Amino acid sequence: MLKKIYKIVIVPFTLFLLYLMFFGMGRSQSEENLITIEPILST
């Protein structure tokens, strides 16, 4: 039961953070953010 609530809360929250990271800082910087985040995701 807790895991369901956890997923319901965390998934939108992470998507919201990603949205802020990519679009909140401006479209021109989004490409730079992708480059810096890709190595973190690949590990």
PDBQT receptor file of N, H, CA, C and O in Angstrom, charges set to zero:
ATOM      1  N   MET A   1       0.827  -1.209   0.000  1.00  0.00    +0.000 N 
ATOM      2  CA  MET A   1       0.000   0.000   0.000  1.00  0.00    +0.000 C 
ATOM      3  C   MET A   1       0.866   1.267   0.000  1.00  0.00    +0.000 C 
ATOM      4  O   MET A   1       0.618   2.206  -0.756  1.00  0.00    +0.000 OA
ATOM      5  N   LEU A   2       1.875   1.268   0.854  1.00  0.00    +0.000 N 
ATOM      6  H   LEU A   2       2.077   0.505   1.468  1.00  0.00    +0.000 HD
ATOM      7  CA  LEU A   2       2.760   2.437   0.908  1.00  0.00    +0.000 C 
ATOM      8  C   LEU A   2       3.506   2.620  -0.409  1.00  0.00    +0.000 C 
ATOM      9  O   LEU A   2       3.713   3.749  -0.855  1.00  0.00    +0.000 OA
ATOM     10  N   LYS A   3       3.910   1.512  -1.032  1.00  0.00    +0.000 N 
ATOM     11  H   LYS A   3       3.742   0.596  -0.669  1.00  0.00    +0.000 HD
ATOM     12  CA  LYS A   3       4.652   1.618  -2.291  1.00  0.00    +0.000 C 
ATOM     13  C   LYS A   3       3.797   2.263  -3.371  1.00  0.00    +0.000 C 
ATOM     14  O   LYS A   3       4.304   3.039  -4.181  1.00  0.00    +0.000 OA
ATOM     15  N   LYS A   4       2.499   1.950  -3.392  1.00  0.00    +0.000 N 
ATOM     16  H   LYS A   4       2.087   1.320  -2.734  1.00  0.00    +0.000 HD
ATOM     17  CA  LYS A   4       1.618   2.578  -4.385  1.00  0.00    +0.000 C 
ATOM     18  C   LYS A   4       1.567   4.082  -4.165  1.00  0.00    +0.000 C 
ATOM     19  O   LYS A   4       1.705   4.855  -5.113  1.00  0.00    +0.000 OA
ATOM     20  N   ILE A   5       1.371   4.500  -2.923  1.00  0.00    +0.000 N 
ATOM     21  H   ILE A   5       1.259   3.872  -2.153  1.00  0.00    +0.000 HD
ATOM     22  CA  ILE A   5       1.325   5.932  -2.607  1.00  0.00    +0.000 C 
ATOM     23  C   ILE A   5       2.664   6.582  -2.958  1.00  0.00    +0.000 C 
ATOM     24  O   ILE A   5       2.710   7.685  -3.502  1.00  0.00    +0.000 OA
ATOM     25  N   TYR A   6       3.751   5.879  -2.636  1.00  0.00    +0.000 N 
ATOM     26  H   TYR A   6       3.714   4.983  -2.194  1.00  0.00    +0.000 HD
ATOM     27  CA  TYR A   6       5.090   6.381  -2.914  1.00  0.00    +0.000 C 
ATOM     28  C   TYR A   6       5.256   6.645  -4.403  1.00  0.00    +0.000 C 
ATOM     29  O   TYR A   6       5.735   7.706  -4.802  1.00  0.00    +0.000 OA
ATOM     30  N   LYS A   7       4.856   5.668  -5.232  1.00  0.00    +0.000 N 
ATOM     31  H   LYS A   7       4.467   4.805  -4.908  1.00  0.00    +0.000 HD
ATOM     32  CA  LYS A   7       4.980   5.842  -6.684  1.00  0.00    +0.000 C 
ATOM     33  C   LYS A   7       4.094   6.979  -7.170  1.00  0.00    +0.000 C 
ATOM     34  O   LYS A   7       4.512   7.783  -8.003  1.00  0.00    +0.000 OA
ATOM     35  N   ILE A   8       2.880   7.048  -6.656  1.00  0.00    +0.000 N 
ATOM     36  H   ILE A   8       2.541   6.395  -5.979  1.00  0.00    +0.000 HD
ATOM     37  CA  ILE A   8       1.935   8.084  -7.095  1.00  0.00    +0.000 C 
ATOM     38  C   ILE A   8       2.481   9.477  -6.785  1.00  0.00    +0.000 C 
ATOM     39  O   ILE A   8       2.239  10.421  -7.537  1.00  0.00    +0.000 OA
ATOM     40  N   VAL A   9       3.218   9.607  -5.677  1.00  0.00    +0.000 N 
ATOM     41  H   VAL A   9       3.414   8.840  -5.065  1.00  0.00    +0.000 HD
ATOM     42  CA  VAL A   9       3.763  10.910  -5.287  1.00  0.00    +0.000 C 
ATOM     43  C   VAL A   9       5.081  11.183  -5.996  1.00  0.00    +0.000 C 
ATOM     44  O   VAL A   9       5.304  12.292  -6.482  1.00  0.00    +0.000 OA
ATOM     45  N   ILE A  10       5.962  10.178  -6.062  1.00  0.00    +0.000 N 
ATOM     46  H   ILE A  10       5.781   9.277  -5.667  1.00  0.00    +0.000 HD
ATOM     47  CA  ILE A  10       7.323  10.401  -6.546  1.00  0.00    +0.000 C 
ATOM     48  C   ILE A  10       7.368  10.605  -8.055  1.00  0.00    +0.000 C 
ATOM     49  O   ILE A  10       8.088  11.478  -8.540  1.00  0.00    +0.000 OA
ATOM     50  N   VAL A  11       6.605   9.810  -8.803  1.00  0.00    +0.000 N 
ATOM     51  H   VAL A  11       6.020   9.101  -8.410  1.00  0.00    +0.000 HD
ATOM     52  CA  VAL A  11       6.680   9.897 -10.268  1.00  0.00    +0.000 C 
ATOM     53  C   VAL A  11       6.310  11.291 -10.780  1.00  0.00    +0.000 C 
ATOM     54  O   VAL A  11       7.079  11.866 -11.550  1.00  0.00    +0.000 OA
ATOM     55  N   PRO A  12       5.158  11.862 -10.383  1.00  0.00    +0.000 N 
ATOM     56  CA  PRO A  12       4.854  13.228 -10.827  1.00  0.00    +0.000 C 
ATOM     57  C   PRO A  12       5.860  14.247 -10.306  1.00  0.00    +0.000 C 
ATOM     58  O   PRO A  12       6.171  15.223 -10.989  1.00  0.00    +0.000 OA
ATOM     59  N   PHE A  13       6.369  14.021  -9.097  1.00  0.00    +0.000 N 
ATOM     60  H   PHE A  13       6.116  13.228  -8.543  1.00  0.00    +0.000 HD
ATOM     61  CA  PHE A  13       7.332  14.945  -8.512  1.00  0.00    +0.000 C 
ATOM     62  C   PHE A  13       8.621  14.967  -9.322  1.00  0.00    +0.000 C 
ATOM     63  O   PHE A  13       9.166  16.037  -9.595  1.00  0.00    +0.000 OA
ATOM     64  N   THR A  14       9.116  13.780  -9.710  1.00  0.00    +0.000 N 
ATOM     65  H   THR A  14       8.674  12.911  -9.487  1.00  0.00    +0.000 HD
ATOM     66  CA  THR A  14      10.339  13.719 -10.505  1.00  0.00    +0.000 C 
ATOM     67  C   THR A  14      10.115  14.333 -11.885  1.00  0.00    +0.000 C 
ATOM     68  O   THR A  14      10.983  15.033 -12.407  1.00  0.00    +0.000 OA
ATOM     69  N   LEU A  15       8.947  14.068 -12.473  1.00  0.00    +0.000 N 
ATOM     70  H   LEU A  15       8.242  13.500 -12.049  1.00  0.00    +0.000 HD
ATOM     71  CA  LEU A  15       8.636  14.670 -13.771  1.00  0.00    +0.000 C 
ATOM     72  C   LEU A  15       8.588  16.189 -13.662  1.00  0.00    +0.000 C 
ATOM     73  O   LEU A  15       9.040  16.901 -14.558  1.00  0.00    +0.000 OA
ATOM     74  N   PHE A  16       8.034  16.676 -12.554  1.00  0.00    +0.000 N 
ATOM     75  H   PHE A  16       7.667  16.098 -11.825  1.00  0.00    +0.000 HD
ATOM     76  CA  PHE A  16       7.962  18.121 -12.326  1.00  0.00    +0.000 C 
ATOM     77  C   PHE A  16       9.360  18.712 -12.186  1.00  0.00    +0.000 C 
ATOM     78  O   PHE A  16       9.637  19.785 -12.722  1.00  0.00    +0.000 OA
ATOM     79  N   LEU A  17      10.243  18.016 -11.466  1.00  0.00    +0.000 N 
ATOM     80  H   LEU A  17      10.017  17.145 -11.030  1.00  0.00    +0.000 HD
ATOM     81  CA  LEU A  17      11.616  18.486 -11.318  1.00  0.00    +0.000 C 
ATOM     82  C   LEU A  17      12.323  18.512 -12.669  1.00  0.00    +0.000 C 
ATOM     83  O   LEU A  17      13.023  19.472 -12.990  1.00  0.00    +0.000 OA
ATOM     84  N   LEU A  18      12.138  17.453 -13.459  1.00  0.00    +0.000 N 
ATOM     85  H   LEU A  18      11.569  16.673 -13.198  1.00  0.00    +0.000 HD
ATOM     86  CA  LEU A  18      12.741  17.423 -14.785  1.00  0.00    +0.000 C 
ATOM     87  C   LEU A  18      12.216  18.576 -15.639  1.00  0.00    +0.000 C 
ATOM     88  O   LEU A  18      12.973  19.219 -16.366  1.00  0.00    +0.000 OA
ATOM     89  N   TYR A  19      10.907  18.827 -15.540  1.00  0.00    +0.000 N 
ATOM     90  H   TYR A  19      10.292  18.304 -14.949  1.00  0.00    +0.000 HD
ATOM     91  CA  TYR A  19      10.297  19.930 -16.292  1.00  0.00    +0.000 C 
ATOM     92  C   TYR A  19      10.933  21.257 -15.901  1.00  0.00    +0.000 C 
ATOM     93  O   TYR A  19      11.226  22.087 -16.762  1.00  0.00    +0.000 OA
ATOM     94  N   LEU A  20      11.147  21.459 -14.602  1.00  0.00    +0.000 N 
ATOM     95  H   LEU A  20      10.909  20.785 -13.902  1.00  0.00    +0.000 HD
ATOM     96  CA  LEU A  20      11.779  22.696 -14.139  1.00  0.00    +0.000 C 
ATOM     97  C   LEU A  20      13.217  22.781 -14.639  1.00  0.00    +0.000 C 
ATOM     98  O   LEU A  20      13.677  23.848 -15.046  1.00  0.00    +0.000 OA
ATOM     99  N   MET A  21      13.923  21.652 -14.608  1.00  0.00    +0.000 N 
ATOM    100  H   MET A  21      13.550  20.785 -14.278  1.00  0.00    +0.000 HD
ATOM    101  CA  MET A  21      15.328  21.651 -15.014  1.00  0.00    +0.000 C 
ATOM    102  C   MET A  21      15.467  21.996 -16.491  1.00  0.00    +0.000 C 
ATOM    103  O   MET A  21      16.334  22.784 -16.869  1.00  0.00    +0.000 OA
ATOM    104  N   PHE A  22      14.609  21.402 -17.330  1.00  0.00    +0.000 N 
ATOM    105  H   PHE A  22      13.905  20.762 -17.022  1.00  0.00    +0.000 HD
ATOM    106  CA  PHE A  22      14.770  21.563 -18.774  1.00  0.00    +0.000 C 
ATOM    107  C   PHE A  22      14.148  22.854 -19.292  1.00  0.00    +0.000 C 
ATOM    108  O   PHE A  22      14.733  23.528 -20.140  1.00  0.00    +0.000 OA
ATOM    109  N   PHE A  23      12.953  23.207 -18.781  1.00  0.00    +0.000 N 
ATOM    110  H   PHE A  23      12.478  22.660 -18.093  1.00  0.00    +0.000 HD
ATOM    111  CA  PHE A  23      12.209  24.332 -19.346  1.00  0.00    +0.000 C 
ATOM    112  C   PHE A  23      12.230  25.563 -18.445  1.00  0.00    +0.000 C 
ATOM    113  O   PHE A  23      12.109  26.686 -18.934  1.00  0.00    +0.000 OA
ATOM    114  N   GLY A  24      12.380  25.368 -17.145  1.00  0.00    +0.000 N 
ATOM    115  H   GLY A  24      12.478  24.455 -16.748  1.00  0.00    +0.000 HD
ATOM    116  CA  GLY A  24      12.349  26.493 -16.222  1.00  0.00    +0.000 C 
ATOM    117  C   GLY A  24      13.555  27.409 -16.362  1.00  0.00    +0.000 C 
ATOM    118  O   GLY A  24      13.471  28.601 -16.063  1.00  0.00    +0.000 OA
ATOM    119  N   MET A  25      14.678  26.860 -16.815  1.00  0.00    +0.000 N 
ATOM    120  H   MET A  25      14.746  25.892 -17.058  1.00  0.00    +0.000 HD
ATOM    121  CA  MET A  25      15.897  27.653 -16.929  1.00  0.00    +0.000 C 
ATOM    122  C   MET A  25      16.012  28.312 -18.295  1.00  0.00    +0.000 C 
ATOM    123  O   MET A  25      16.972  29.041 -18.544  1.00  0.00    +0.000 OA
ATOM    124  N   GLY A  26      15.068  28.074 -19.170  1.00  0.00    +0.000 N 
ATOM    125  H   GLY A  26      14.288  27.482 -18.967  1.00  0.00    +0.000 HD
ATOM    126  CA  GLY A  26      15.150  28.649 -20.513  1.00  0.00    +0.000 C 
ATOM    127  C   GLY A  26      15.473  27.593 -21.548  1.00  0.00    +0.000 C 
ATOM    128  O   GLY A  26      16.232  26.659 -21.289  1.00  0.00    +0.000 OA
ATOM    129  N   ARG A  27      14.892  27.753 -22.716  1.00  0.00    +0.000 N 
ATOM    130  H   ARG A  27      14.276  28.512 -22.926  1.00  0.00    +0.000 HD
ATOM    131  CA  ARG A  27      15.066  26.763 -23.786  1.00  0.00    +0.000 C 
ATOM    132  C   ARG A  27      16.529  26.664 -24.221  1.00  0.00    +0.000 C 
ATOM    133  O   ARG A  27      16.994  25.586 -24.590  1.00  0.00    +0.000 OA
ATOM    134  N   SER A  28      17.250  27.777 -24.180  1.00  0.00    +0.000 N 
ATOM    135  H   SER A  28      16.872  28.653 -23.880  1.00  0.00    +0.000 HD
ATOM    136  CA  SER A  28      18.626  27.782 -24.673  1.00  0.00    +0.000 C 
ATOM    137  C   SER A  28      19.540  26.955 -23.774  1.00  0.00    +0.000 C 
ATOM    138  O   SER A  28      20.524  26.387 -24.245  1.00  0.00    +0.000 OA
ATOM    139  N   GLN A  29      19.219  26.885 -22.480  1.00  0.00    +0.000 N 
ATOM    140  H   GLN A  29      18.419  27.347 -22.097  1.00  0.00    +0.000 HD
ATOM    141  CA  GLN A  29      20.064  26.148 -21.544  1.00  0.00    +0.000 C 
ATOM    142  C   GLN A  29      19.658  24.684 -21.436  1.00  0.00    +0.000 C 
ATOM    143  O   GLN A  29      20.398  23.889 -20.857  1.00  0.00    +0.000 OA
ATOM    144  N   SER A  30      18.507  24.308 -21.976  1.00  0.00    +0.000 N 
ATOM    145  H   SER A  30      17.906  24.954 -22.446  1.00  0.00    +0.000 HD
ATOM    146  CA  SER A  30      18.008  22.947 -21.822  1.00  0.00    +0.000 C 
ATOM    147  C   SER A  30      18.976  21.941 -22.434  1.00  0.00    +0.000 C 
ATOM    148  O   SER A  30      19.143  20.844 -21.899  1.00  0.00    +0.000 OA
ATOM    149  N   GLU A  31      19.614  22.295 -23.544  1.00  0.00    +0.000 N 
ATOM    150  H   GLU A  31      19.478  23.186 -23.978  1.00  0.00    +0.000 HD
ATOM    151  CA  GLU A  31      20.554  21.380 -24.178  1.00  0.00    +0.000 C 
ATOM    152  C   GLU A  31      21.769  21.160 -23.285  1.00  0.00    +0.000 C 
ATOM    153  O   GLU A  31      22.274  20.042 -23.188  1.00  0.00    +0.000 OA
ATOM    154  N   GLU A  32      22.237  22.216 -22.635  1.00  0.00    +0.000 N 
ATOM    155  H   GLU A  32      21.826  23.124 -22.713  1.00  0.00    +0.000 HD
ATOM    156  CA  GLU A  32      23.366  22.073 -21.720  1.00  0.00    +0.000 C 
ATOM    157  C   GLU A  32      22.992  21.178 -20.553  1.00  0.00    +0.000 C 
ATOM    158  O   GLU A  32      23.796  20.357 -20.110  1.00  0.00    +0.000 OA
ATOM    159  N   ASN A  33      21.758  21.336 -20.048  1.00  0.00    +0.000 N 
ATOM    160  H   ASN A  33      21.105  22.002 -20.407  1.00  0.00    +0.000 HD
ATOM    161  CA  ASN A  33      21.305  20.499 -18.942  1.00  0.00    +0.000 C 
ATOM    162  C   ASN A  33      21.240  19.038 -19.352  1.00  0.00    +0.000 C 
ATOM    163  O   ASN A  33      21.585  18.158 -18.563  1.00  0.00    +0.000 OA
ATOM    164  N   LEU A  34      20.802  18.769 -20.579  1.00  0.00    +0.000 N 
ATOM    165  H   LEU A  34      20.522  19.484 -21.220  1.00  0.00    +0.000 HD
ATOM    166  CA  LEU A  34      20.753  17.395 -21.068  1.00  0.00    +0.000 C 
ATOM    167  C   LEU A  34      22.145  16.786 -21.064  1.00  0.00    +0.000 C 
ATOM    168  O   LEU A  34      22.321  15.631 -20.675  1.00  0.00    +0.000 OA
ATOM    169  N   ILE A  35      23.139  17.561 -21.496  1.00  0.00    +0.000 N 
ATOM    170  H   ILE A  35      22.997  18.499 -21.812  1.00  0.00    +0.000 HD
ATOM    171  CA  ILE A  35      24.511  17.064 -21.565  1.00  0.00    +0.000 C 
ATOM    172  C   ILE A  35      25.034  16.755 -20.167  1.00  0.00    +0.000 C 
ATOM    173  O   ILE A  35      25.748  15.769 -19.982  1.00  0.00    +0.000 OA
ATOM    174  N   THR A  36      24.691  17.581 -19.181  1.00  0.00    +0.000 N 
ATOM    175  H   THR A  36      24.111  18.382 -19.332  1.00  0.00    +0.000 HD
ATOM    176  CA  THR A  36      25.207  17.361 -17.832  1.00  0.00    +0.000 C 
ATOM    177  C   THR A  36      24.460  16.238 -17.126  1.00  0.00    +0.000 C 
ATOM    178  O   THR A  36      25.029  15.568 -16.264  1.00  0.00    +0.000 OA
ATOM    179  N   ILE A  37      23.184  16.019 -17.479  1.00  0.00    +0.000 N 
ATOM    180  H   ILE A  37      22.722  16.563 -18.179  1.00  0.00    +0.000 HD
ATOM    181  CA  ILE A  37      22.387  14.995 -16.801  1.00  0.00    +0.000 C 
ATOM    182  C   ILE A  37      22.624  13.612 -17.405  1.00  0.00    +0.000 C 
ATOM    183  O   ILE A  37      22.525  12.614 -16.691  1.00  0.00    +0.000 OA
ATOM    184  N   GLU A  38      22.934  13.527 -18.696  1.00  0.00    +0.000 N 
ATOM    185  H   GLU A  38      23.015  14.338 -19.275  1.00  0.00    +0.000 HD
ATOM    186  CA  GLU A  38      23.120  12.232 -19.339  1.00  0.00    +0.000 C 
ATOM    187  C   GLU A  38      24.164  11.354 -18.651  1.00  0.00    +0.000 C 
ATOM    188  O   GLU A  38      23.897  10.172 -18.439  1.00  0.00    +0.000 OA
ATOM    189  N   PRO A  39      25.352  11.878 -18.287  1.00  0.00    +0.000 N 
ATOM    190  CA  PRO A  39      26.330  11.023 -17.593  1.00  0.00    +0.000 C 
ATOM    191  C   PRO A  39      25.810  10.515 -16.257  1.00  0.00    +0.000 C 
ATOM    192  O   PRO A  39      26.130   9.395 -15.858  1.00  0.00    +0.000 OA
ATOM    193  N   ILE A  40      25.010  11.322 -15.557  1.00  0.00    +0.000 N 
ATOM    194  H   ILE A  40      24.750  12.232 -15.881  1.00  0.00    +0.000 HD
ATOM    195  CA  ILE A  40      24.467  10.903 -14.267  1.00  0.00    +0.000 C 
ATOM    196  C   ILE A  40      23.488   9.755 -14.473  1.00  0.00    +0.000 C 
ATOM    197  O   ILE A  40      23.485   8.796 -13.701  1.00  0.00    +0.000 OA
ATOM    198  N   LEU A  41      22.660   9.846 -15.504  1.00  0.00    +0.000 N 
ATOM    199  H   LEU A  41      22.662  10.625 -16.131  1.00  0.00    +0.000 HD
ATOM    200  CA  LEU A  41      21.679   8.791 -15.762  1.00  0.00    +0.000 C 
ATOM    201  C   LEU A  41      22.354   7.516 -16.247  1.00  0.00    +0.000 C 
ATOM    202  O   LEU A  41      21.878   6.419 -15.955  1.00  0.00    +0.000 OA
ATOM    203  N   SER A  42      23.452   7.640 -16.981  1.00  0.00    +0.000 N 
ATOM    204  H   SER A  42      23.839   8.531 -17.218  1.00  0.00    +0.000 HD
ATOM    205  CA  SER A  42      24.101   6.463 -17.567  1.00  0.00    +0.000 C 
ATOM    206  C   SER A  42      24.821   5.621 -16.517  1.00  0.00    +0.000 C 
ATOM    207  O   SER A  42      25.024   4.425 -16.721  1.00  0.00    +0.000 OA
ATOM    208  N   THR A  43      25.206   6.227 -15.402  1.00  0.00    +0.000 N 
ATOM    209  H   THR A  43      25.041   7.199 -15.236  1.00  0.00    +0.000 HD
ATOM    210  CA  THR A  43      25.924   5.475 -14.369  1.00  0.00    +0.000 C 
ATOM    211  C   THR A  43      24.971   4.564 -13.625  1.00  0.00    +0.000 C 
ATOM    212  O   THR A  43      25.386   3.847 -12.715  1.00  0.00    +0.000 OA
TER     213      THR A  43
